[in-house]
Amino acid sequence: MIPILSRDQMRAYDAQAINDGQVPGVVLMENAGRGAAEIIAAELETQAAGGGPVVVLSGRGNNGGDGFVVARQLAARGLTAEVWLIGERDRVAGDARLNLEAWLGLGGKITYVDEDLAPLGKALDTATLAVDGIFGTGLDRPVKGRYHDIIKLLNRAPCPRVALDIPSGLDADTGQVLGTAVRADLTVTFGRHKLGLLQARDQVGILRLVGLGIPDEHLVETVGHTARVIEGQHVLATLGKRAANTHKYRSGNVLVIAGSAGKTGAALLSAHGALRCGGGMATIGSWPEAIDALAGRVEEIMTARLERSALDETVDQALTKRKAVAIGPGLGLDDDARRLTERVVLGWKGPVVVDADAISHFAGRPETLQKAPGPRVLTPHSGELGRLLGSSSTAVEADRYAAAREAADRTGQTVVLKGPGSIVASDAGKRIAVCDIGSALLATAGSGDVLTGVIAALLCNSPAHEAACAGVYLHALAADCWHEAIGADRGMLAGEIAESLPLAIASLSDR
């Protein structure tokens, strides 16, 4: 999987390349800017001819230096680039200063952004494209004053926006907006992915990675990485090739403990997710009233009645010969549901996916899950994780990586923090993976229920971390496949995610 670096790791990466690798910083800046210019030039070729210039907004630091290189490289391709400098020329230093002087020495001009932003606004109104080189990854405080106004102006511009390395105003570690941030249509990042980019899709837009022209595996090994991007080939390896002589029990026998009066749909979606992901058998275990409501709605799925008056006996019977369990969707929060949840999550030795109401039963006491006798995969959204940790969804969203790490550490289990850029954390938070595919199509009722079943099916034959990564990726890929087939950016139902899973699996070898 692809390494993702923190702000400090990326600084160390650059320092290692310059100091130990003996690659001058100006060479790294040149390679970064040239790579970005190639992508921008290709992007302009796809646009209708507008005739306006490319407006490059540069700050005084190295991100501005990247902008100067981009302007020069675009000009070398016969494109018109205008450089607007925020700050004084004399305060541009180091490698950025070398590239500013190169731009000027080859006939380029700069326009200074002063207190009156009207001239910049007019330039942006007629621009074919705007390039953001204002701040780099080092920003760690809120954007204020003139910079705040400039970014707001840039975001109002009618032209597309391309951010260099990271959208200015975005925290490189968390993806949080620091007061305000550029809303990019395309972000070209350099060297390696940064953590925050995978948690801020609305600000980042399309994400492209440009190498710095150096072999860097040793660098990454030296400075370390904080997370990895899940790749299709990794998921394909997790799935493996199915043997010709396999049978339904070997493929995966999943018990879905879910549903209650009025909430049987959640159980059905989880069970369908398990089957469509390759599970050989799925059984819904639920309360008698839920099982009665399911009569006539199930064909490939079996059912098992869980009696409140004989809970231990009926649960143990339902668990017999199962390879994995999914528990929680629509189950309820009453005392019987709590007894059932604790019986399974804290008592059964096999692997369990813990979702929705089952997570809520452990609110404020995540350490209890360390007592589980088998692997557990928790699949909370930010609200559920906030309750589990005794905090809030706001606190979770402020730093999703930190929240996922904390949850994995305190529970001793694998945790999937759902949402755009879903995070999988395990090994007490030391092992983190991020899903960089999927779309807003997944924001539909029942989507998480399908994911619960998918991961449960994969748990039948894979370790918890690998099953969680593969499940998150396939779930997102199914939505992308639906979009490719239908073309709409809304209207997908959760059941259609499940139905698209075989297509997603089939497409893995092409990605």
C-alpha positions, 0 to 999 in steps of 0.5 A: 500500500502507498505510504502517507506522511505527516507534516514532520515526516515530510519535512524530514523526507526533504531534509534527508533528500537534500542533506544525505541524498545530496540532491539540491533543494532547488532541483527538488523544487524544479522537479515538483514544479515541472511535474505540476506544470505538465498536469496543468498543461494537460488539464488546459488541453481538455478545456474549451479555449478561453484565451485568458492567462494562467494566474499563479498566486505565490507566497514568499515561501517554498510553495511560492517557489513551486509557483514560480517554477510552474509559471516558467514551465507553462511559459516554456510550453507557449502558455501565458502565465501571470505571477502575482506575489503576495509580499515583498520581493526582498523577503523571498529567500532560498530556493524560492528566491532562485526561481523568482529571479529565474522567472524575472531573468527570462522575461517574466513579470510579477504583479504585487498583491497589495491592500486593494484586491480589485486588480487581482479580482479582475485578473481572476475573472478573466483567467483560464485557470488559477494556481494556488502557491500561497502556503505549503504544508507547514501552515499550522495556525488560522489564516487571517487578515489579507491572506484570508481575504485573498483566499476568499477571493480566489474561491469566488473566481469563476475559473478552475483552481489548482493547488500546489502540494496542498490547498492553502489554509488546510492542515497537512496532518488533519485536513481541517480548514484553518480559518479558510482554505482554497477550494481546489478542483485539482491538487498536485501534491509532491513526493508523497501523500500527506495525511490531511489530503485524504480527509478533505476531499471537498477542499482537495478536489482531484488528487494527483501525486508527482514524484520529485525525480528521486528514488525515495523508498529508502527515504520513506523507510528512514523517516517513517510513515503514519498511514498507507493508502489502500490499493486495489491490488492489495484487496485482490491479494486479500480476496485470493483466488477461489478454489474450484472445489470450494463450497458454501461453508468454506466460502463463509458462513455469516450470522447477522444479528440485527434488526428489530420491529420496524428496522428489519431493512438493516438486517437484510442489507447486511446479509445481502452485503455478506452474500454479494461480497462472496459469503456462501451463507448468511443467516439473520438472527433476530427477535421473533417479531423481526423474524416474522416481519422478514417472512416472505422477504428472504430467499437466499438468506436464512433466519434464526429466532432469538428468544428473550426468555431463552437468550443464551440457548437460542444465541448459542444455537444460532452461533453454531458452525458460524465463521463470522458474525455481524452485530448491531444494525437496527438491533435496538438499545434496550436491555435485551439488546444489550444482553445479546450484544455483550453475550456475542461480542464479549463471549464468542471466540470467532471474529465479529463486526460490531456496528451501530447499536452494538457499538453504542452499548459500549459507549463510554467504556471502550476498554471493555472490548479488550476482553473479547476472546476473538478479533473484533472490527468496529465500524462507527461513524463519527457520532458513534465513535464520539459516544464510544470514547466519551467525547463528541462527533465534533471532536472526532471530526477535528482529527479523525486520525487521532480519534481512530488511533485512540479507539484502536488503542483503548479497545484493542481492536480494529476500528473503521472510522467511516466517512469520506477517506474512511480510516482503518486503525489497528494494532493499538493505532500503530497500523493505519490505512485510508481509503481514497476512493468512493464518493458522496453516493455512499451517503445514503441510508443503509450504506453502513449496514451493507459495509458491515456484512461485507466485512463480516464475509471477508472476516471468514477467511482473512485477518481483521485488518486486511478484511476491514481494508478490503471491505472498505475499499470494495464498498467504495468501489461498488459505488464508483462502479454504479456511478460509471454505469449510471452516470448520476451523482445521487440516487443510489440505494444501499441495496444497489451498493450490495448488488454492485459488489460483484462488478467491483470485485471483477474490476479489481484486476484492471485497477 
